[in-house]
């Protein structure tokens, strides 16, 4: 998609193989289980991407992780442990005309369009950590899962809907 854009993923989470709506069990501090939105440069051989994901981030379980990967240098943070009731959230990324990203999340809204969204800017500012990835005028935007370590693997990444906002 081209800049500017806004994309919303509803009820994103990590689940078990037996029940995708039941949170995968947190692992050790070396274990990461995540699902969410990724924005990637059109050249897939270029290691430039950004993401906003929900899940278990080492010791920050039931959290949201933000990441920028620019020129193969990765910077990531989480918004802290236990900020979500489950490992589920609505995620929103806005790409402005200057090709900058702003990221938001909220507890899942069961009735969007009727019930108002309550977006929280990631890290208080909406900015993902570190230098932002380099993007051209168009990017790939989609759902992704991510795991580090063997604990909790395999798991299921889920999303109820993916909305492109006009």
GIURRA-V557201 format. One record per backbone hydrogen bond with DSSP energy under -1.0 kcal/mol. NH is the residue of the N-H (numbers start at 1). CO is the residue of the C=O. If there is no record, write none. Layout:
nh co
NH CO
NH CO
This chain:
nh co
3 137
5 95
7 93
8 163
9 91
10 161
12 89
13 158
14 87
15 156
16 19
16 22
22 19
31 28
32 148
33 56
34 146
35 54
36 144
37 52
38 142
39 50
40 140
41 48
44 42
46 43
49 69
50 39
51 67
52 37
53 65
54 35
55 63
56 33
57 60
58 31
60 57
61 59
63 55
65 53
66 77
67 51
68 75
69 49
70 73
73 70
75 68
77 66
79 64
82 61
83 62
84 62
89 12
90 106
91 9
92 104
93 7
94 102
95 5
96 100
99 96
102 94
103 126
104 92
105 120
106 90
114 111
115 111
120 105
122 103
124 121
125 122
126 122
139 1
140 40
142 38
144 36
146 34
148 32
153 150
156 15
158 13
160 10
163 8
165 6
